[in-house]
């Protein structure tokens, strides 16, 4: 306030006139009216290679994939010209057969997902945990062709404080004739140090999300960010692994970021494959689109320009879903060659089957389809025992011709095969942990049996021993029979156990396996081993691999548990977990 305004603001008009010798005061200059306008942020997450609306496992068109969202994105942009931002919250380069086909890029070849994202016009993307499934070099090679930056604030070069990837970026938009500077940062789950340890150990460090993002947000604000958006490959809270036993920080920290990091306006979450429409935590707008290009998160920020700065007057969020049959002719055309290459791969016939194999009951009774996986794992490694899980309850191998797509639908993750040495005590603890998929039901008196906090693909079954799980008993006391060759397993017994690399690391909360000596590890993909085995056999017969070795009791509760488990409708089904489940190659 200048001297004249201060004077006239504190003196009555008459006194002011007298003080100025009777001269009439000049009218103060009018202050410019505040400028108001809207900024619209859009986000996708966990595309996992789903570009076109096509399921390579079933050969059917779907209503998900990036192409189905293009019309929504275009509509939002048309309604808000020059006032929109589009980001992806990570997990792009692994997850469906197209990603697998392009896991090795030829010289000069662009990854089809990056090609699609360039065409759609993304502004930034988070580096998710699955970006490391095929190695650091594949990530670097794939993202080199992106016209937008891939970000992570919490990944550092090992032994240094140097960010391994770009920690943040800025984009500018114009609202009401004034420039809005939007700072964008991202985070990656520290669990990569467990899930893809072999790919990153000694090269990268994945540090605490909150501690890492705090200085990055402060720096963006210091550099003039008017709005700060975090495209987080992280859920609200919790972790699928034992943070105390592993020493690895939690994977899901969006809630903590909103509460503990000043300066964040919007968080677009990812990783957990859950949809969050419109949530506010500590004044921060928090949202999450559904995975596999199923929906689009949209945050609308009403901005106010006054006194030389922008403030957010109001914020709201929604999640948009595509119309049935929606697609993008532009993406369909641009990716036609990649699509046909992938279809040719998954259509290869690898063998035949005398009957249909199904995973529908694989979490309540022993099934040939899981015994097939365990049989292959034991044969390849020479291990005493083998464990696996039903990643989905909709997997099947058909009667007649069996294709790569059928096997990929059964083993959807790019896990590698390992074998570790464990004791009888560890084996019992392993089975007790698996049994936590079911809630205690003493006397059959419980509302439900299936534990909603435990992903189904964390219910492992073990071949090579005979055991019974009594789900009417308390947690930790469910293994009521555990035998090997007719003899009760002693705590001091020693076994070799074949399993995937994700589980071998103790992921999924199986901390009893942490540090178990590795006796077999040749980096072989389990899905590829299954394909090779079926080719070797020529004809699949359930009787060749099935051996009934485990049960759930009481029988009435096993039947009830089966009734509770209904395979989810595509897309976004249970076979691809987020914070609580196995993930490709991690599983």
C-alpha positions as CSV (number, residue, x, y, z in Angstrom):
1,X,0.0,0.0,0.0
2,X,1.5,3.4,-1.0
3,X,1.6,6.4,1.4
4,X,-1.6,8.0,0.1
5,X,-3.6,4.8,0.4
6,X,-2.3,4.2,3.9
7,X,-3.2,7.7,4.9
8,X,-6.7,7.6,3.4
9,X,-7.3,4.1,4.7
10,X,-6.6,5.2,8.3
11,X,-8.1,8.8,8.4
12,X,-11.7,9.9,8.0
13,X,-12.3,11.6,4.7
14,X,-12.6,15.1,6.3
15,X,-9.4,14.7,8.2
16,X,-7.7,13.5,5.1
17,X,-8.8,16.6,3.2
18,X,-7.6,18.9,6.0
19,X,-4.3,17.1,6.1
20,X,-3.9,17.7,2.4
21,X,-4.8,21.3,2.6
22,X,-8.3,20.8,1.4
23,X,-7.4,19.3,-1.9
24,X,-9.7,16.5,-3.1
25,X,-8.0,13.1,-2.9
26,X,-7.4,11.2,-6.1
27,X,-9.3,8.0,-6.6
28,X,-7.0,5.0,-5.9
29,X,-6.2,3.0,-9.0
30,X,-8.5,0.1,-9.4
31,X,-7.0,-3.3,-8.6
32,X,-7.2,-5.8,-11.4
33,X,-9.9,-8.4,-10.9
34,X,-8.5,-11.9,-10.0
35,X,-8.2,-14.2,-13.0
36,X,-9.8,-17.5,-12.7
37,X,-9.5,-20.6,-14.9
38,X,-9.4,-24.3,-14.9
39,X,-6.5,-26.7,-15.3
40,X,-7.3,-30.3,-16.1
41,X,-4.9,-33.2,-15.2
42,X,-5.4,-36.6,-16.7
43,X,-3.7,-39.9,-15.8
44,X,-3.5,-43.5,-16.8
45,X,-1.6,-46.2,-14.9
46,X,-0.4,-49.8,-15.2
47,X,-1.0,-50.2,-18.9
48,X,1.2,-53.3,-18.9
49,X,1.3,-53.4,-22.7
50,X,-2.4,-53.0,-23.2
51,X,-2.5,-50.7,-26.2
52,X,-5.2,-52.1,-28.4
53,X,-8.5,-53.5,-27.1
54,X,-7.4,-57.1,-27.7
55,X,-6.8,-60.0,-25.4
56,X,-3.9,-62.1,-26.8
57,X,-4.7,-64.9,-24.4
58,X,-8.3,-65.4,-25.6
59,X,-8.1,-63.9,-29.1
60,X,-11.1,-61.7,-28.3
61,X,-11.7,-57.9,-28.5
62,X,-12.0,-56.2,-25.2
63,X,-13.2,-52.8,-23.9
64,X,-9.9,-51.8,-22.4
65,X,-6.4,-50.6,-23.6
66,X,-5.0,-47.2,-24.3
67,X,-6.7,-47.0,-27.6
68,X,-10.1,-47.1,-25.9
69,X,-9.2,-44.0,-23.9
70,X,-8.1,-41.8,-26.8
71,X,-11.5,-40.4,-27.5
72,X,-11.9,-39.5,-23.8
73,X,-8.5,-37.8,-23.8
74,X,-9.3,-36.0,-27.0
75,X,-12.6,-34.8,-25.6
76,X,-11.1,-33.4,-22.4
77,X,-8.5,-31.6,-24.5
78,X,-11.0,-30.1,-26.8
79,X,-13.1,-28.8,-23.9
80,X,-10.0,-27.4,-22.3
81,X,-7.7,-26.2,-25.0
82,X,-4.1,-25.7,-23.9
83,X,-5.1,-26.4,-20.3
84,X,-4.6,-30.1,-19.9
85,X,-1.8,-32.4,-18.8
86,X,-1.5,-36.2,-19.4
87,X,0.7,-38.5,-17.4
88,X,1.1,-42.3,-16.8
89,X,1.9,-43.7,-13.3
90,X,4.0,-46.6,-14.5
91,X,4.2,-50.3,-15.2
92,X,4.3,-50.2,-19.0
93,X,6.9,-52.5,-20.5
94,X,5.8,-55.8,-19.1
95,X,2.5,-57.6,-18.6
96,X,1.0,-59.0,-21.8
97,X,2.3,-60.9,-24.9
98,X,3.1,-57.8,-26.9
99,X,5.5,-56.6,-24.2
100,X,7.0,-60.1,-24.2
101,X,7.5,-60.1,-27.9
102,X,9.2,-56.7,-27.7
103,X,11.4,-57.6,-24.7
104,X,14.3,-57.4,-27.0
105,X,14.4,-54.5,-29.5
106,X,16.2,-54.7,-32.8
107,X,18.5,-51.9,-33.8
108,X,16.4,-48.9,-34.7
109,X,13.2,-50.5,-33.4
110,X,10.7,-48.5,-31.3
111,X,8.8,-50.3,-28.6
112,X,5.1,-50.2,-29.7
113,X,3.9,-48.9,-26.3
114,X,6.3,-45.9,-26.5
115,X,5.1,-45.4,-30.1
116,X,1.5,-45.3,-28.9
117,X,2.2,-43.0,-26.0
118,X,4.1,-40.6,-28.3
119,X,1.1,-40.5,-30.6
120,X,-1.4,-39.9,-27.8
121,X,0.8,-37.0,-26.5
122,X,1.8,-37.9,-22.9
123,X,3.7,-35.2,-20.9
124,X,5.5,-37.6,-18.5
125,X,5.5,-41.1,-17.1
126,X,6.6,-42.8,-13.9
127,X,9.0,-45.6,-13.9
128,X,7.2,-48.6,-12.4
129,X,8.6,-51.7,-10.9
130,X,7.9,-53.8,-14.0
131,X,10.0,-51.5,-16.1
132,X,13.0,-53.5,-14.6
133,X,11.7,-57.0,-15.4
134,X,13.7,-57.2,-18.6
135,X,16.7,-55.4,-17.3
136,X,18.0,-51.9,-16.9
137,X,19.3,-51.8,-20.5
138,X,15.9,-52.7,-21.9
139,X,14.3,-49.9,-19.9
140,X,16.9,-47.5,-21.3
141,X,16.6,-48.6,-24.8
142,X,12.8,-48.6,-24.8
143,X,12.4,-45.1,-23.2
144,X,15.0,-43.5,-25.4
145,X,12.4,-43.1,-28.1
146,X,9.9,-41.4,-25.8
147,X,9.0,-37.8,-26.6
148,X,8.3,-37.3,-22.9
149,X,10.4,-37.9,-19.8
150,X,10.3,-41.0,-17.6
151,X,10.7,-40.0,-14.0
152,X,11.6,-41.3,-10.6
153,X,12.5,-39.3,-7.5
154,X,13.6,-42.3,-5.4
155,X,15.9,-44.3,-7.6
156,X,19.6,-43.6,-7.2
157,X,22.9,-44.9,-8.6
158,X,24.2,-47.4,-6.1
159,X,26.4,-45.9,-3.5
160,X,25.7,-42.3,-4.5
161,X,23.2,-39.5,-4.1
162,X,22.9,-39.2,-7.8
163,X,19.4,-39.8,-9.2
164,X,19.5,-42.6,-11.7
165,X,16.6,-41.1,-13.7
166,X,15.3,-37.7,-14.1
167,X,13.5,-36.8,-10.9
168,X,11.1,-34.2,-12.2
169,X,10.0,-32.1,-15.1
170,X,8.0,-29.0,-15.8
171,X,5.3,-28.3,-18.3
172,X,3.6,-24.9,-18.9
173,X,0.0,-24.2,-19.7
174,X,-1.9,-20.9,-20.2
175,X,-5.0,-20.1,-18.1
176,X,-6.7,-16.8,-18.4
177,X,-3.8,-15.3,-20.3
178,X,-1.3,-16.2,-17.6
179,X,1.2,-19.1,-17.6
180,X,0.8,-22.0,-15.2
181,X,4.0,-23.9,-14.4
182,X,3.2,-27.5,-13.5
183,X,5.9,-29.6,-11.8
184,X,5.7,-33.3,-12.2
185,X,7.6,-36.0,-10.3
186,X,7.2,-39.7,-9.8
187,X,8.2,-42.5,-7.5
188,X,9.0,-46.2,-8.0
189,X,8.3,-49.0,-5.4
190,X,11.4,-49.8,-3.4
191,X,10.4,-53.5,-3.6
192,X,12.2,-53.7,-6.9
193,X,15.2,-54.4,-4.8
194,X,13.4,-57.7,-3.8
195,X,11.4,-58.5,-6.9
196,X,14.1,-57.8,-9.5
197,X,17.1,-58.0,-7.3
198,X,19.2,-59.8,-9.9
199,X,18.6,-57.0,-12.4
200,X,19.4,-54.0,-10.2
201,X,21.7,-55.2,-7.3
202,X,24.9,-53.2,-7.1
203,X,23.7,-50.8,-9.8
204,X,20.6,-49.0,-8.4
205,X,19.1,-48.2,-5.0
206,X,15.4,-47.7,-4.5
207,X,15.1,-45.5,-1.4
208,X,12.3,-44.4,0.9
209,X,9.5,-42.7,-1.1
210,X,8.6,-40.0,1.3
211,X,12.2,-39.0,2.2
212,X,13.1,-39.0,-1.5
213,X,10.2,-37.0,-2.9
214,X,10.2,-34.3,-0.2
215,X,13.3,-32.4,-1.4
216,X,12.2,-32.9,-5.0
217,X,8.9,-31.2,-4.4
218,X,10.7,-28.4,-2.5
219,X,13.0,-27.9,-5.4
220,X,10.2,-27.7,-7.9
221,X,8.4,-25.1,-5.7
222,X,11.7,-23.2,-5.4
223,X,12.0,-23.2,-9.2
224,X,8.5,-21.7,-9.6
225,X,6.1,-24.6,-9.8
226,X,2.5,-23.3,-9.4
227,X,1.0,-26.8,-9.3
228,X,2.7,-30.0,-8.3
229,X,1.6,-33.4,-9.6
230,X,3.0,-36.7,-8.4
231,X,2.5,-39.6,-10.9
232,X,3.2,-42.2,-8.2
233,X,3.7,-45.9,-9.0
234,X,2.5,-46.5,-5.4
235,X,-0.7,-47.2,-3.7
236,X,-2.1,-45.6,-0.5
237,X,-0.3,-47.6,2.1
238,X,0.9,-51.0,3.1
239,X,3.4,-53.4,1.6
240,X,3.3,-56.9,0.1
241,X,6.6,-57.8,1.7
242,X,7.9,-57.7,5.3
243,X,9.6,-54.3,5.5
244,X,11.2,-55.1,8.8
245,X,12.7,-58.5,7.7
246,X,13.9,-57.2,4.3
247,X,15.0,-53.7,5.4
248,X,13.2,-52.4,2.2
249,X,11.0,-49.4,2.6
250,X,7.3,-49.7,1.9
251,X,6.0,-49.8,-1.6
252,X,2.7,-47.9,-1.0
253,X,3.2,-44.4,0.3
254,X,0.7,-42.1,-1.4
255,X,-1.1,-41.4,1.9
256,X,2.2,-40.7,3.7
257,X,3.3,-38.3,0.9
258,X,0.0,-36.4,1.1
259,X,0.3,-36.0,4.8
260,X,4.1,-35.5,5.2
261,X,5.3,-33.7,2.1
262,X,4.3,-30.1,1.8
263,X,3.7,-28.6,-1.6
264,X,1.9,-31.5,-3.4
265,X,-1.4,-30.7,-5.0
266,X,-2.4,-33.9,-6.8
267,X,-1.3,-37.5,-6.6
268,X,-2.2,-39.9,-9.4
269,X,-1.5,-43.3,-7.9
270,X,-0.7,-46.7,-9.5
271,X,0.6,-50.1,-8.7
272,X,-2.3,-51.6,-6.8
273,X,-4.6,-52.0,-9.8
274,X,-7.5,-50.4,-7.9
275,X,-9.7,-47.5,-9.0
276,X,-9.9,-44.4,-6.7
277,X,-12.3,-41.8,-8.0
278,X,-12.0,-38.7,-5.8
279,X,-10.2,-38.6,-2.5
280,X,-8.7,-35.8,-0.5
281,X,-5.9,-36.4,2.0
282,X,-4.6,-33.4,3.9
283,X,-5.8,-31.1,1.2
284,X,-4.2,-33.2,-1.6
285,X,-6.3,-34.6,-4.4
286,X,-5.7,-38.3,-4.7
287,X,-6.9,-40.5,-7.6
288,X,-6.1,-43.7,-9.4
289,X,-7.2,-45.0,-12.8
290,X,-7.9,-48.7,-13.3
291,X,-5.1,-50.7,-14.8
292,X,-4.8,-52.0,-18.3
293,X,-6.3,-48.9,-19.9
294,X,-9.6,-49.5,-18.3
295,X,-10.3,-45.9,-17.1
296,X,-8.9,-42.4,-17.1
297,X,-8.4,-40.4,-14.0
298,X,-9.2,-36.7,-14.3
299,X,-8.5,-34.0,-11.8
300,X,-10.0,-30.5,-12.3
301,X,-8.2,-27.6,-10.6
302,X,-9.9,-24.3,-10.4
303,X,-7.1,-21.8,-10.3
304,X,-7.1,-18.1,-9.2
305,X,-4.5,-15.6,-10.2
306,X,-4.1,-12.7,-7.8
307,X,-1.2,-10.7,-6.4
308,X,1.1,-12.2,-9.0
309,X,0.6,-15.9,-8.1
310,X,-1.7,-18.8,-8.7
311,X,-3.7,-20.5,-6.0
312,X,-6.0,-23.5,-6.2
313,X,-9.5,-22.3,-5.3
314,X,-11.1,-25.8,-5.7
315,X,-10.2,-29.3,-6.8
316,X,-12.3,-32.2,-7.8
317,X,-11.7,-35.6,-9.4
318,X,-13.5,-38.2,-11.4
319,X,-12.7,-41.3,-13.3
320,X,-13.9,-41.7,-16.9
321,X,-14.7,-45.0,-18.6
322,X,-14.7,-45.6,-22.4
323,X,-17.8,-46.4,-24.4
324,X,-18.3,-50.0,-25.4
325,X,-16.4,-50.7,-28.5
326,X,-14.3,-47.5,-28.4
327,X,-10.9,-47.6,-30.1
328,X,-8.5,-45.3,-31.9
329,X,-8.2,-45.9,-35.6
330,X,-4.9,-44.0,-35.5
331,X,-3.4,-46.3,-32.9
332,X,-4.9,-49.4,-34.6
333,X,-3.2,-48.4,-37.8
334,X,0.1,-47.4,-36.3
335,X,0.4,-50.6,-34.3
336,X,-1.0,-53.0,-36.9
337,X,2.4,-54.7,-37.6
338,X,3.2,-55.1,-33.9
339,X,-0.3,-56.5,-33.3
340,X,0.0,-59.1,-36.1
341,X,3.5,-60.1,-34.9
342,X,2.2,-60.7,-31.4
343,X,-0.8,-62.6,-32.7
344,X,1.5,-64.8,-34.7
345,X,3.6,-65.6,-31.7
346,X,0.7,-66.5,-29.3
347,X,-1.1,-68.6,-32.0
348,X,1.8,-71.1,-32.3
349,X,0.6,-74.6,-31.4
350,X,2.9,-76.2,-28.9
351,X,1.1,-79.5,-28.3
352,X,-2.3,-81.1,-27.8
353,X,-4.3,-82.2,-24.8
354,X,-6.7,-85.1,-24.3
355,X,-9.0,-83.0,-22.2
356,X,-9.5,-79.5,-20.7
357,X,-7.4,-78.4,-17.7
358,X,-8.8,-75.7,-15.5
359,X,-7.6,-73.5,-12.5
360,X,-11.2,-72.7,-11.3
361,X,-10.8,-74.9,-8.2
362,X,-7.1,-74.6,-7.7
363,X,-7.3,-72.7,-4.4
364,X,-9.5,-75.2,-2.7
365,X,-8.4,-78.6,-4.0
366,X,-5.4,-80.2,-5.8
367,X,-5.6,-79.8,-9.5
368,X,-3.6,-81.2,-12.5
369,X,-3.0,-77.7,-13.9
370,X,-0.9,-76.7,-11.0
371,X,0.7,-80.1,-10.7
372,X,1.9,-79.6,-14.3
373,X,3.8,-76.4,-13.3
374,X,5.3,-78.1,-10.3
375,X,6.2,-81.2,-12.3
376,X,8.2,-79.1,-14.8
377,X,9.9,-77.1,-12.0
378,X,11.0,-80.2,-10.2
379,X,12.2,-82.0,-13.3
380,X,14.2,-79.0,-14.5
381,X,15.8,-78.2,-11.1
382,X,16.0,-81.7,-9.6
383,X,14.4,-80.3,-6.4
384,X,12.7,-82.4,-3.8
385,X,9.7,-80.1,-3.7
386,X,8.1,-77.4,-5.9
387,X,5.6,-74.6,-5.3
388,X,3.4,-72.5,-7.5
389,X,0.1,-70.6,-7.4
390,X,-3.0,-70.1,-9.4
391,X,-2.4,-66.6,-10.7
392,X,-5.9,-66.6,-12.0
393,X,-9.0,-68.8,-11.6
394,X,-9.9,-68.4,-15.3
395,X,-6.8,-70.1,-16.7
396,X,-7.3,-73.2,-18.8
397,X,-5.6,-75.5,-21.2
398,X,-8.1,-76.6,-23.8
399,X,-8.8,-80.1,-25.2
400,X,-7.2,-80.3,-28.6
401,X,-4.5,-77.9,-29.7
402,X,-2.6,-76.0,-27.0
403,X,-1.1,-72.7,-28.1
404,X,1.4,-70.3,-26.6
405,X,-1.5,-68.1,-25.7
406,X,-3.0,-70.9,-23.6
407,X,0.3,-71.4,-21.7
408,X,0.8,-67.6,-21.3
409,X,-2.7,-67.4,-19.9
410,X,-1.8,-70.0,-17.3
411,X,1.6,-68.5,-16.4
412,X,1.1,-64.8,-17.0
413,X,4.2,-63.6,-15.3
414,X,7.8,-63.5,-16.6
415,X,9.2,-65.2,-13.6
416,X,12.4,-67.1,-13.6
417,X,13.0,-70.5,-12.0
418,X,15.1,-71.0,-8.8
419,X,15.5,-73.6,-6.2
420,X,16.4,-73.0,-2.5
421,X,17.3,-75.2,0.4
422,X,14.9,-75.0,3.4
423,X,14.3,-76.9,6.6
424,X,11.1,-78.7,7.7
425,X,10.4,-75.8,10.0
426,X,10.6,-73.3,7.1
427,X,8.3,-75.6,5.0
428,X,5.7,-75.6,7.7
429,X,5.9,-71.9,8.1
430,X,5.6,-71.5,4.3
431,X,2.4,-73.5,4.2
432,X,1.0,-71.6,7.2
433,X,1.7,-68.4,5.4
434,X,-0.1,-69.6,2.3
435,X,-3.1,-70.7,4.4
436,X,-3.5,-67.1,5.5
437,X,-5.4,-66.7,2.3
438,X,-8.3,-68.0,4.4
439,X,-9.7,-66.3,7.5
440,X,-10.1,-68.3,10.7
441,X,-13.5,-70.0,10.8
442,X,-13.8,-71.8,14.2
443,X,-16.7,-74.2,14.2
444,X,-17.7,-72.9,10.7
445,X,-18.9,-69.7,12.3
446,X,-17.6,-66.9,10.1
447,X,-19.1,-64.4,7.6
448,X,-16.5,-65.2,5.0
449,X,-13.5,-67.5,4.5
450,X,-11.5,-65.7,1.8
451,X,-9.2,-63.1,3.3
452,X,-9.7,-59.9,1.2
453,X,-6.3,-58.6,2.3
454,X,-4.4,-61.5,0.8
455,X,-4.2,-61.8,-3.0
456,X,-5.2,-65.2,-4.4
457,X,-1.9,-65.7,-6.1
458,X,-0.3,-65.7,-2.7
459,X,-2.0,-69.0,-2.0
460,X,0.9,-71.3,-2.9
461,X,0.5,-75.1,-3.3
462,X,3.5,-77.4,-2.8
463,X,4.2,-80.7,-4.5
464,X,6.5,-83.4,-3.1
465,X,4.9,-83.6,0.4
466,X,1.4,-84.5,1.6
467,X,-0.4,-82.0,3.8
468,X,-3.7,-80.9,5.1
469,X,-4.9,-77.4,6.0
470,X,-7.6,-77.1,8.6
471,X,-9.1,-73.6,8.0
472,X,-11.3,-73.9,11.1
473,X,-8.2,-73.5,13.2
474,X,-6.4,-70.3,14.2
475,X,-3.9,-68.6,11.9
476,X,-0.5,-70.3,12.3
477,X,-2.0,-73.6,13.4
478,X,-3.6,-74.8,10.1
479,X,-1.1,-77.4,9.0
480,X,-2.5,-80.5,10.7
481,X,-0.7,-83.0,8.5
482,X,2.7,-82.7,6.8
483,X,4.4,-85.8,5.5
484,X,7.1,-86.9,3.1
485,X,7.0,-90.5,1.9
486,X,4.6,-91.4,4.7
487,X,6.7,-89.9,7.5
488,X,5.9,-86.8,9.4
489,X,8.2,-83.9,8.4
490,X,10.5,-82.9,11.3
491,X,11.6,-79.3,11.9
492,X,15.2,-80.3,11.2
493,X,14.5,-82.0,7.9
494,X,16.1,-80.5,4.8
495,X,14.6,-80.1,1.4
496,X,15.3,-78.3,-1.9
497,X,12.3,-76.3,-3.1
498,X,11.8,-75.2,-6.7
499,X,9.9,-71.9,-7.0
500,X,9.9,-68.6,-8.9
501,X,12.3,-65.8,-8.3
502,X,9.6,-63.6,-6.8
503,X,8.8,-66.0,-4.0
504,X,12.4,-67.1,-3.5
505,X,13.1,-63.5,-2.5
506,X,10.5,-63.7,0.3
507,X,8.0,-61.5,-1.5
508,X,4.3,-61.7,-0.7
509,X,5.2,-61.8,3.0
510,X,7.0,-65.2,2.9
511,X,9.8,-63.9,5.1
512,X,10.8,-67.4,6.1
513,X,12.4,-67.7,2.7
514,X,14.6,-64.7,3.0
515,X,18.2,-65.7,2.9
516,X,17.5,-69.3,2.0
517,X,20.5,-70.7,0.1
518,X,20.0,-70.8,-3.6
519,X,20.9,-74.1,-5.1
520,X,19.6,-73.5,-8.7
521,X,19.4,-70.4,-10.8
522,X,20.0,-70.3,-14.5
523,X,17.7,-67.4,-15.3
524,X,15.2,-69.6,-17.2
525,X,11.7,-68.2,-17.7
526,X,9.1,-70.5,-16.2
527,X,6.6,-69.9,-19.0
528,X,9.2,-70.8,-21.6
529,X,10.0,-73.9,-19.7
530,X,6.3,-74.9,-19.7
531,X,6.1,-74.3,-23.5
532,X,9.2,-76.4,-24.0
533,X,7.9,-79.2,-21.8
534,X,4.5,-79.4,-23.6
535,X,6.4,-79.5,-27.0
536,X,8.5,-82.3,-25.6
537,X,5.5,-84.3,-24.4
538,X,3.5,-83.7,-27.6
539,X,0.3,-84.7,-25.9
540,X,-0.8,-83.6,-22.5
541,X,-2.7,-86.0,-20.2
542,X,-3.7,-85.0,-16.7
543,X,-2.9,-88.4,-15.4
544,X,0.8,-88.0,-16.3
545,X,1.3,-85.3,-13.8
546,X,-1.5,-85.3,-11.3
547,X,-0.9,-86.6,-7.8
548,X,-3.4,-85.7,-5.1
549,X,-1.2,-84.6,-2.2
550,X,-3.1,-81.8,-0.3
551,X,-6.5,-81.0,1.1
552,X,-8.5,-78.3,2.9
553,X,-10.7,-79.5,5.7
554,X,-13.4,-79.5,6.9
555,X,-14.8,-80.4,3.6
556,X,-17.9,-78.2,4.1
557,X,-15.6,-75.2,4.6
558,X,-13.6,-76.1,1.4
559,X,-16.9,-76.1,-0.5
560,X,-17.9,-72.8,1.0
561,X,-14.5,-71.3,0.1
562,X,-14.9,-72.4,-3.5
563,X,-18.4,-70.9,-3.6
564,X,-16.9,-67.5,-2.4
565,X,-14.4,-67.5,-5.2
566,X,-15.8,-66.3,-8.5
567,X,-13.4,-65.5,-11.4
568,X,-13.6,-61.8,-12.1
569,X,-14.7,-60.4,-15.4
570,X,-12.1,-59.1,-17.7
571,X,-10.3,-56.7,-17.8
572,X,-8.3,-55.9,-14.7
573,X,-8.8,-59.3,-13.1
574,X,-7.0,-60.8,-10.2
575,X,-4.3,-62.4,-12.2
576,X,-2.2,-59.2,-12.2
577,X,-1.7,-57.9,-8.7
578,X,-0.5,-54.7,-7.3
579,X,0.5,-54.0,-3.8
580,X,-0.6,-57.3,-2.3
581,X,0.2,-59.7,-5.1
582,X,2.7,-61.1,-7.3
583,X,3.6,-59.2,-10.4
584,X,5.2,-60.3,-13.6
585,X,8.6,-61.6,-13.1
586,X,8.2,-60.2,-9.6
587,X,5.9,-62.6,-10.1
